[in-house]
Amino acid sequence: MKVMKFGGSSVSDSVRIASMIEIVESTHRAHPVCAVFSAMKGVTDTLLFAAREAAVGDPGYCARLRDIEERSQETCRALCTGDLLDATESAIHALCVELGQLLHGVDLVRECTPRTLDLIAGFGERLSCTIIANAMVCRGLPARYVDARTLIRTDETHGNAMVDFAASYDLIRAQLAGRPDDEVQVVTGFIAATDTGVSTTLGRNGSDYTASIVGAGLDVGSIEIWTDVDGVYSADPRFVSGAFVLPEISYREAMELSYFGAKVIHPYTMIPAVERGIELRIRNTLNPDAPGTRITATSSNAQTITGIASIESVALVNVEGGGMVGLPGIAGRLFSRLARERINTIMISQASSEHSICFVVRDDDAERAAKALRDEFARELHQKQIERVALERRLEIVAVIGENMRGKPGISGRVFTAVGDIGLNILAIAQGSSEMNISFIVPQEDRQKALNAVHHAFFPGGV
């Protein structure tokens, strides 16, 4: 069996869904297929917005509910015919009635709990998969709707639930492994359930995660992630004119590139597939003939570096002072306070003199991080052990990534020579002991120049 996952852009309307069905049908001629789907593009955001409106008594949620049903019914009418059209229209209406009752309840109590929000957020996948499964049958492709809440077991951490892999794999094998090979399994992405049947969601890129869990549970040979780009690029093509699709990268390279902003696949969604050694492939629904990018345990890529990624809209927080030298516990207190404030630290750099610790956070968290640390170190600031907690905003992280960087001298020199030759100022540098990542900070307005300079230094001719 092959697992295929299609994101919101691949199922955004009836035209895209029809094209997607052709791709599934072509694959299905050679392999049994389990296909995982996201909600139609924009629907999940609309559901979350409607829930927020209902929670404050804003009647606008009613119009959003009507828009979702009208869009779903319009898509259904373009794809389904005969008795299946009637059945699909009825199923869509029933789901929207259920959703309306939930939103009305939120409106009445003026509160949307995380548990209720998870239930509301999952309606997008339930609607899209209802339409897609019946549209496949109407086109002569046997298909079965599968609610992932019957397959994937989680804890009760709503919004980003933790998966019980052993229980989930047992359920996946029991419900999917013995199905007829000529029947496409149409699985709802993103949603799961506790062992008592309470709906949960799998967090950011949850449908990718669903595909990875299902693929691992079935121990398939390949998981295809279908999106709207040709594969993983050597750099962001919006900013680097010579960027090209990488034919093959390793799991670790994919995780690093994803962490640093490359829209490939979220790192944690890969974990089940990585543990089972399952090949991942990034493909383009809009260009199905493109070979895409293979992600495997080891890559045959011979380039010194694999790619360059970046994270925009970050801020640099610098805690410095002569009194920090030799003072135990400063770093522990600093990062413990950030953790209590639920602020994620993206990058860390500390001088060997111990005179300063600088770290990078999302720009939206910058002021809150600086204030929290000024409160935490109020005594040290008063006694001048710490001189200041400084904040610099509107910055960009640039990360140079590749497993072939390990053990090769001169890589850092080439990176920083390329940036220095165009006169850019680097504010901070970090490199992991794995030697497969060199990261540095530049002002946001210098992002494009930095990316192009480094890309040209390692890929002077492009592809």
Secondary structure, DSSP 8 states (H G I E B T S, - for coil): -EEEEE-GGGGSSHHHHHHHHHHHHHHHTTS-EEEEE--STTHHHHHHHHHHHHHTT-THHHHHHHHHHHHHHHHHHHH--HHHHHHHHHHHHHHHHHHHHHHHHHHHHT---HHHHHHHHTHHHHHHHHHHHHHHHHTT--EEEE-GGGT-BB-S-TTS--B-HHHHHHHHIIIIITS-TTSEEEEE-SEEE-TT--EEE--TTHHHHHHHHHHHHHT-SEEEEEESSSS-BSS-TTT-TT--B-SEEEHHHHHHHHHTT--S--GGGGHHHHHHT-EEEEEETT-TTS--EEEESS----SS--EEEEEEEEEEEEEE-GGGTT-TTHHHHHHHHHHHTT----EEEE-TTSSEEEEEEEGGGHHHHHHHHHHHTHHHHHTTSS-EEEEEEEEEEEEEE-GGGTT-TTHHHHHHHHHHHTT----EEEE-TTSSEEEEEEEGGGHHHHHHHHHHHH-TT--
